[in-house]
Structure formats: structure tokens, C-alpha cells
Amino acid sequence: MKTIGMDKGLEVRAFGGALTALACLVFASGCGSGASGGSETEKPSADTGVLRGTIGAKGGELVGEAGSALEGVKLTVPEGALTENTVIEIRPSSASATTPLPKAAVECGPEFEISPHNLVLAQPVTITLPFDEATVTQHYRFDDEVKAWQLDGDKWSQRLQSSSSEGSVAIDIEKFSTISAGVTPPPDEDLVKFALKPNPKFLKCLAQYPDDPNRPPQADVVVVRGKLNDGLFLLAQNIKPELAFDMFTVEQSTLDANGKVDLSVKDFGLAWYQSDLEANERGKVFASIRTILLDQIFGFDPRVGLAPTNTFQLGFWFNNPADAEACGFDVTKPTPFNGEHQAGPLAMISLPNADTGLGPLCTKPDTSTTPAHCDP
């Protein structure tokens, strides 16, 4: 594939085509329609931000320029999708202002109008759309769950993605109209929410504002129940900037249901390494992972006779022992809670249920036994 006729705000890439067709790839003001396999470019207007080009039977691409209103947009027309040279335009749209999106839809990127409207294509073309990562994660979704909504007359229809990458999603479409990237937030019944509490002994080494009781370290977790696995989204704030941590699911919490140290708990039991965490310069931490979490997370080891053991608690540990030394941690006795097994102490952890003693990753406790167990 060769890039031809690049201009500010627009690229048109032609797939194949004879040399005579390639010779006609100049601005529209200086060239006619040409052969069906050729493509023309027309310099987009700086006032309208329109992405415009002529694509024929040989196919081609329209690509928005970085920094423009069309940045991140790419229309890929395969050979045979069009039967004749066709002027195609892509421009920003606000159709949802007059035709509201379905209640279940949340736009995570700008709308774009592709014309000629309702042009019947011989085979699908691919439109690549930009989207905002923050909007996706705020609605507890991942990049591969981003979809698109396409205007079909006076109704919106949902289109599944063919692929995605960070901030970009590709959708196959059969006709031109208005389209926008979006997500469907999970229903409330699929959300499990809980908080982590600081380890009191090391609170001052964790806190961004150690002398301000009105701004304590906070960590909120949302777990989205899935069919094959679950999604976990953690947001912490008021953490000392640039501290690094290691997140684990563990069998037991060392805090009781009220957030106080439980002296009856001697250790965490079985622990699973889940993710690294790091506070940014504003003292915020964000992480998202996918794995088996709710009701069924477990490990076992037949070599030592460890039966299937659940890890329904979630916590994170100081990655660097020195970060907790000022609070009394003995750096000569690191914990195994990082990849090098040279971590610091527990920073924050979830609390057990006061009635069942189980962690928040168990949502279906069975109290017919003592102690209670989780019904998978």
C-alpha cells in the first residue's frame, strides 16, 4: 500500500491501480474523475473540517490529520466495495442532539457523518473511530467492549467492533451515515462495590496529607460480573505521590469489619499476585484487571496438600520497603508481596463481612456451614 496525495488534514491511500490512474491523484481542482481504480484528493476546508476524497472500484482510504477535528478517523474501502468513482465526505456531526441515542448507550467519542448517505456498498467498509479512554473506564468497560452506534433513518443501531486498540475502535459498516463510538454500561446488578481501608500502623507513610484527617487515603473498588471473567476497577486518592504498590487477592484480611487490626489473624493465608499499582503526581491510583474474581477465585496445590482455597479479600502492599521505614517497618525483613519477593508491608486491604467473615469478592455466602462458605 502506497501513500499518495497527502495534504494537510487528509490522506488518500490508493490500493493498486494503473499508472495512468495514479497520475490523476492531484487536487480535485486540477483533475477530473479519472479511471475507476484511481482516487482524487480535495483539500479540506479549514473552516468546516471536512475530510473529502474520491474513491473508486480499486478502493482506498481517507485518514484524518493529527491535531484536526478528524484526528483518529480512518475510512478503509476495500477493492470492489464501490462500482464507480464516488466523492466521500466525513465531517463532525451532532445528530444525537436531535435524535437521542438509546438509553443504554453512552458516547465515548465524537460523532461523524459519512456521506453520500445510505449509499449501498457491494461489501462492508471499515471506519476507525477515536474514543476517550477515561469515558470507557468511568463506565466500567474495557477497550474491546467499545462499540458504535450508527444512525439508520431516525433510529440508532448498534454495531459491534471488528478490532480495537488504545483510544481507537474499528467498525465494519454496509452503508454511510452518522456513527459514533460508544459503550453500554453494565447493569447495577452486575456491579459489586467496596472500599479498602489503610493499615493503621503505616497510614502516615501512605497518606498524601498525613496531618489532615479530612483527606485520608481512600481506595474504592468496583467489580463487574462477567460471563467468562470479571472486571475490576480500582481508584485510590490522597496517596503519597509516586509510591508504587503490588495488588493481591488474599485469603484473609488482617483488619476486622470495623477497619481495626484483628489480632486473631496471624497471616493472610493464600495470596494471588494481581497487578502493580503506582500513584501519580496528584496522589491518585488507577488500575483495571480482568480475571476470575467473584465467588470463584481460588488456588490449590496438591503437592503440599492444599485444598482449593478462596481468596476473597483484596489489598495492596508497599513495593519498596524503604517507603514504610519511617513508620517502623524493618527493611531487613521484607515481605514476599512483589515479583522480587522483597516488598514492604500491607498498605490497604478490604474488610470481612461482619456476619459471614468472608471478603467482598464473595457475593453469595452460604451460612449453612460454620464457618460460612461461598456458593460458587
C-alpha positions in Angstrom: 0.0 0.0 0.0 1.4 3.3 -1.1 0.6 6.7 0.4 -0.4 9.2 -2.4 -1.5 12.8 -2.5 -1.0 13.7 1.2 -2.2 17.1 2.2 -3.0 18.9 5.4 -6.0 17.4 7.2 -6.3 14.5 4.7 -4.5 11.5 3.3 -5.9 9.3 0.5 -4.2 6.0 0.1 -5.0 4.1 -3.1 -4.9 0.3 -3.3 -3.2 -0.7 -6.6 -4.4 1.0 -9.8 -2.7 1.7 -13.1 0.0 4.4 -13.5 -2.5 6.4 -15.5 -4.8 6.4 -12.6 -2.0 7.4 -10.2 -1.1 10.3 -12.4 -4.6 11.7 -11.8 -4.1 11.8 -8.0 -4.0 15.5 -7.6 -6.2 18.1 -6.0 -9.8 18.0 -7.4 -9.5 21.5 -8.8 -6.9 20.1 -11.3 -8.3 16.7 -12.2 -11.5 15.0 -13.3 -12.9 11.7 -12.2 -10.3 9.6 -13.9 -10.2 5.8 -14.0 -12.4 3.8 -11.7 -9.3 2.5 -9.8 -8.0 6.0 -9.1 -8.6 8.3 -6.2 -8.7 12.0 -6.0 -8.0 14.3 -3.1 -9.6 17.6 -2.4 -8.0 19.9 0.1 -10.3 20.0 3.2 -11.6 23.4 4.3 -10.1 24.7 7.5 -13.5 26.2 8.3 -15.6 23.1 8.1 -13.0 20.4 8.9 -14.4 18.2 6.2 -12.4 15.1 5.1 -13.1 14.6 1.5 -11.9 12.4 -1.3 -12.9 10.4 -4.4 -12.5 6.6 -4.2 -13.3 4.2 -7.0 -13.6 0.5 -7.6 -10.0 -0.2 -6.6 -10.6 1.0 -3.1 -8.7 3.4 -0.9 -8.6 5.2 2.5 -9.4 8.6 3.9 -7.3 9.5 7.0 -7.8 12.4 9.3 -4.8 14.5 10.2 -3.4 14.6 13.7 -4.5 17.7 15.5 -7.6 18.3 13.4 -11.2 17.6 14.2 -10.9 14.4 12.2 -7.9 13.1 14.1 -8.2 9.3 14.7 -10.7 8.8 11.9 -9.9 6.4 9.0 -12.2 5.1 6.4 -10.9 2.0 4.6 -12.7 1.0 1.4 -11.7 -2.4 0.0 -11.5 -3.2 -3.7 -14.9 -3.9 -5.1 -16.9 -2.1 -2.4 -17.7 0.7 -4.9 -18.6 0.2 -8.5 -17.6 3.7 -9.7 -15.7 6.8 -8.5 -17.5 8.3 -5.6 -16.9 11.5 -3.7 -16.9 10.6 0.0 -17.1 13.2 2.8 -16.6 12.7 6.6 -17.4 15.6 8.9 -18.1 16.1 12.6 -21.8 15.7 13.5 -24.2 16.3 16.3 -27.1 14.1 15.2 -27.7 12.8 18.8 -28.9 16.3 19.7 -31.9 15.9 17.5 -32.1 12.0 17.5 -31.2 10.9 21.1 -29.1 7.8 21.5 -30.8 4.8 23.2 -30.9 5.0 26.9 -28.3 2.1 27.2 -25.8 3.9 25.0 -23.1 6.2 26.2 -21.0 8.1 23.7 -17.3 7.8 24.3 -16.1 9.6 21.2 -17.3 12.3 18.8 -19.9 11.7 16.1 -19.0 11.7 12.5 -21.3 12.0 9.4 -20.2 10.0 6.4 -21.8 10.7 3.0 -23.2 10.0 0.5 -25.9 8.9 2.9 -27.2 5.4 2.7 -25.0 4.6 -0.3 -25.3 0.8 -0.8 -21.9 -0.8 -0.8 -21.1 -4.1 -2.5 -19.2 -5.2 0.6 -18.5 -3.7 4.0 -16.1 -0.9 4.6 -14.2 -0.2 7.8 -14.5 3.0 9.7 -12.0 3.6 12.5 -13.1 6.0 15.2 -11.4 7.6 18.1 -12.7 7.3 21.7 -11.9 8.6 25.1 -10.3 6.0 27.4 -11.4 7.8 30.5 -15.1 7.7 29.5 -14.8 3.9 28.8 -13.3 3.2 32.2 -15.6 5.5 34.0 -18.4 3.3 32.8 -16.5 0.1 33.9 -15.7 -1.2 30.4 -12.6 -2.2 28.5 -11.4 -1.2 25.1 -12.6 -4.5 23.5 -16.1 -3.7 24.7 -16.3 -0.4 22.9 -19.0 -0.5 20.1 -20.6 2.1 17.8 -24.0 3.5 17.2 -24.9 4.2 13.6 -27.9 6.3 12.6 -30.3 4.4 10.5 -33.0 6.8 9.3 -34.4 8.2 12.6 -33.1 5.3 14.8 -29.7 4.3 16.1 -28.5 0.8 15.6 -25.6 -0.8 17.5 -22.5 -2.0 15.6 -20.0 -4.4 17.2 -16.3 -3.7 16.7 -14.0 -5.7 14.5 -10.9 -4.7 16.4 -9.7 -2.1 18.9 -6.6 -0.6 20.4 -6.0 2.1 22.9 -8.3 5.0 22.1 -9.3 3.6 18.7 -12.0 1.2 17.5 -12.7 -0.3 14.0 -16.3 -1.0 12.9 -17.4 -2.7 9.7 -20.4 -0.9 8.0 -22.5 -1.6 5.0 -23.7 2.0 4.3 -22.7 5.5 5.0 -24.4 7.6 7.7 -23.7 9.1 11.1 -21.7 7.0 13.5 -20.1 7.3 16.9 -18.1 5.1 19.3 -19.9 4.2 22.5 -20.3 1.7 25.3 -23.1 0.1 27.2 -22.5 0.4 30.9 -23.1 -2.8 32.9 -26.4 -3.0 34.8 -26.3 -2.2 38.5 -27.0 -5.8 39.5 -23.6 -6.8 37.9 -21.7 -4.2 40.0 -20.0 -5.1 43.3 -18.6 -2.1 45.1 -16.4 -2.0 48.2 -13.6 0.1 49.8 -10.2 -0.7 51.0 -9.0 0.6 54.4 -5.5 1.7 55.4 -3.3 -0.4 57.6 -3.3 1.9 60.7 0.4 1.3 61.5 1.6 2.6 58.2 -1.1 5.2 57.5 1.3 8.2 57.7 3.7 6.6 55.2 0.8 6.0 52.8 -1.0 9.3 53.1 -0.5 12.3 50.8 -1.8 14.5 53.6 -0.7 12.7 56.8 -1.7 15.6 59.1 -5.1 16.2 57.6 -7.8 13.8 58.9 -10.3 15.2 56.4 -8.3 13.9 53.5 -7.4 10.3 54.4 -6.2 7.8 51.8 -9.2 6.3 50.0 -9.5 3.3 47.7 -12.8 2.4 46.0 -13.2 -0.8 44.0 -15.9 -1.8 41.5 -16.0 -5.4 40.2 -18.2 -6.1 37.2 -19.6 -9.5 36.9 -18.9 -11.1 33.6 -19.7 -14.3 31.7 -16.2 -15.7 31.3 -14.3 -13.5 33.8 -14.8 -10.4 35.8 -13.5 -6.8 35.5 -12.0 -5.0 38.5 -11.6 -1.2 38.6 -9.7 0.4 41.4 -9.4 4.1 42.1 -7.4 5.4 45.0 -6.7 9.0 46.0 -4.9 11.0 48.7 -2.0 8.6 48.3 1.6 9.9 48.6 2.6 10.8 45.0 4.7 8.3 43.0 4.5 5.5 45.5 4.5 2.0 44.0 2.4 -0.9 45.2 1.6 -4.5 44.5 -2.0 -5.7 44.5 -3.0 -9.2 45.7 -6.1 -11.1 46.4 -5.7 -12.9 49.7 -7.5 -15.5 51.8 -7.8 -13.3 55.0 -7.8 -9.7 55.9 -5.8 -8.6 59.0 -8.5 -5.9 59.7 -11.9 -6.6 61.2 -15.2 -5.5 59.9 -14.7 -2.1 61.5 -11.3 -1.5 60.0 -9.3 -2.2 63.1 -6.4 -4.6 63.4 -7.7 -8.1 64.0 -5.2 -9.7 66.5 -6.6 -13.1 65.9 -5.5 -13.2 62.3 -1.8 -14.3 62.2 -1.3 -14.1 58.4 -3.0 -13.5 55.1 -3.2 -17.2 54.0 -3.1 -17.9 50.3 -2.3 -14.9 48.2 -2.5 -14.3 44.4 -0.5 -11.5 42.7 -2.9 -9.5 40.5 -1.3 -6.2 39.4 1.2 -3.4 40.0 -0.1 0.0 41.1 1.5 3.4 41.2 0.3 6.7 42.5 0.6 9.6 40.0 1.9 13.1 40.8 -1.6 14.0 42.1 -1.7 11.1 44.5 -4.2 9.1 42.5 -4.0 5.4 41.6 -6.0 3.7 38.9 -5.9 0.0 37.9 -8.2 -2.3 35.9 -7.8 -6.0 35.5 -9.7 -9.0 34.2 -9.7 -12.3 35.8 -11.9 -14.7 37.8 -12.9 -12.8 40.9 -16.4 -13.0 42.2 -17.4 -16.1 44.2 -15.0 -18.5 42.4 -11.4 -17.1 42.8 -9.3 -19.9 44.3 -6.0 -21.7 44.2 -4.7 -25.1 45.3 -1.5 -27.1 45.5 -1.7 -30.9 45.5 2.0 -31.2 46.2 1.6 -29.9 49.7 -2.0 -31.0 50.2 -3.5 -27.5 49.9 -7.2 -28.0 49.1 -9.0 -25.4 46.8 -8.7 -22.2 48.8 -10.6 -19.0 48.0 -9.0 -15.5 48.1 -12.0 -13.2 48.6 -10.0 -10.2 50.1 -8.2 -7.6 48.1 -5.3 -5.5 49.2 -2.1 -3.8 48.1 1.4 -3.7 49.6 4.2 -1.1 49.5 6.5 -2.2 46.7 9.6 -0.6 48.3 10.2 -1.5 51.9 12.0 1.9 52.4 8.7 3.7 51.8 7.4 2.4 55.1 10.6 2.6 57.1 9.7 5.9 58.7 6.6 4.2 60.1 8.5 1.5 61.8 8.9 -1.2 59.2 12.0 -3.3 59.5 13.5 -3.1 55.9 15.8 -6.1 56.8 12.6 -8.3 56.9 10.8 -7.6 53.6 7.5 -9.3 52.8 7.1 -11.5 49.7 4.4 -9.3 48.1 6.1 -8.3 44.9 7.8 -10.0 41.9 11.2 -10.0 43.6 9.7 -11.1 47.0 11.3 -8.0 48.6 8.2 -5.9 49.3 7.1 -3.7 52.2 4.1 -4.1 54.5 0.4 -4.0 53.8 -0.8 -0.6 52.8 -4.6 -1.0 52.3 -7.0 -4.0 52.4 -10.7 -4.9 52.2 -12.7 -5.8 55.2 -14.6 -9.0 56.1 -18.3 -9.2 56.3 -19.3 -8.8 60.0 -21.8 -11.8 59.8 -20.0 -14.2 57.5 -16.3 -13.3 57.9 -16.0 -13.6 54.1 -14.4 -11.0 51.9 -16.3 -8.8 49.5 -15.4 -10.9 46.5 -17.9 -13.5 47.8 -21.3 -12.2 46.8 -23.2 -15.5 47.5 -22.3 -16.5 51.1 -23.7 -19.8 52.4 -24.2 -19.7 56.2 -25.5 -23.2 56.4 -21.9 -24.2 57.5 -19.6 -22.9 60.2 -17.6 -21.0 59.2 -19.7 -19.7 56.3 -18.5 -20.5 52.8 -19.2 -19.1 49.3 -21.6 -20.7 46.9 -19.9 -20.7 43.5 
